């Protein structure tokens, strides 16, 4: 799923995506990153500051981050 929001000044919308094909493994000791595993068994660190871990097991993040981590 893709969605976006506008910043407080009415600027360009940042596109958010929901990722559902990864499995949560753990959170770093510092609490600053989630470790997830994708379908190819790749371990991927995602910064907590940019990612929302949803109660349904999905992760919401900016589209650019999902592309950078090769999740989409």
N, C-alpha and C positions, 0 to 999 in steps of 0.2 A: 504494500500500500504506500502511496506517495501523498504527502500533504505539505503545506507550507504555512508560514506565518509572516507577518510584517513586523519590522522593528518599531519601536516606540515613535520614531519620527516619520513613519509611513514609507520607509525605504523599501528596497527590493526584498521580496519574500525569499527566505531560505527554505529550500526543499528538504523535508524530513521523510525518511523511509522507515518502515517497520520490517525488521529482519526476523524471519521465523524458522530458518533452516540452520540454526546453530544451537548447540547445547551449552548451557551454563556449566562451567567447571568450578570456578572459585573466584574470590575477590582477593586482590593483592593484600599483603600484610598492612601496607600503608592505607588501604582503603581507596586508593586512587585509580584502580583499574579493575576491570572484569576480565577474566580469562574464559574464553569460549572456544568450542571446538566445532569446526564446520564438517560438512558431509565427507570431505576428503581427508578427515582426521588431522587437519592443520590446527594448531593452537594459535589463537589470535588474542592479543591484548587490546582492550578497548578502554579509553579513558572515561572514568565515571563522570567527569565534568562535561562530557559531550554526549553521553549515552544514557538513556533511560531504560532500566530493566523493568519490564511490565509484568504484572501478576499472571498474565496468560502465557508466559514463557518467551514472548517476543522481546526484541530490543529495538528502541526507536533512536535514530541517530541522523545527523545531517547526511544527505546523499553523497557529498564529496568524501566523507569519511568511509562510508560503505564501499565506495568505488576504490579508494586508496587501499583498503584492507581486502579488496577483491571478494567482497560479499555479494556484490551485484554485478 
